[in-house]
Amino acid sequence: MSQTNDPALSRQPIPSHAQRVFKGEIFDVYQWEQELYDGTTATFEKLRRSDTAGVIPVTDDGQILLIREEQPRMPLFWSMPGGRIEVGETPEQAVLRELLEETGYQLDSLELWYAVQPVTKIDWTVYVFIARGCRQVAQPVLDGGEKIEPHLVSFDRFVDLVCQDQYHDLDLRVRFLEARLEPEKMLILKALFGLEE
């Protein structure tokens, strides 16, 4: 997994001379001729998809909002609210929209926690935010392909769920599994979420 200091800058750029050979609903396929070290050339290929943004919402009383989700051809899984960043949106705008659509919640403050490019052959960045002061202001408005149930959980329950295979985000799971092994890291994460003891 490649983590970037400037989330807008791809660590795996597709060359400007690459040709798009397939346009899909989610993925586009690009190919280009690449000179190899011995002077020969080969066709290289890479996918591109819209960047995505997710948010971990924290309420004023220290609960964390997760969603239990089902999508066609996928088993039930836990995840954070989020989704694709639409054309013309910033990651922050996408998070505000997705949080309201999927849970009916709004927030007081938003902070980018990290951005990661999780797959080397896909030009795709995932932004993860922490939202504070979250409160429900409306009912969720879901897409036809979504079944989502919002759940408020304690920080400890959140950690338990994230560390299970049913949680959708592998990068987040790794961060919390590491923190379980190093109590200092767990204290730092609690502080990040505004849950200092």
Order of alpha helices (4+ residues) and beta strands (2+ residues): beta-beta-beta-beta-beta-beta-beta-beta-alpha-beta-beta-beta-beta-beta-alpha-alpha-alpha
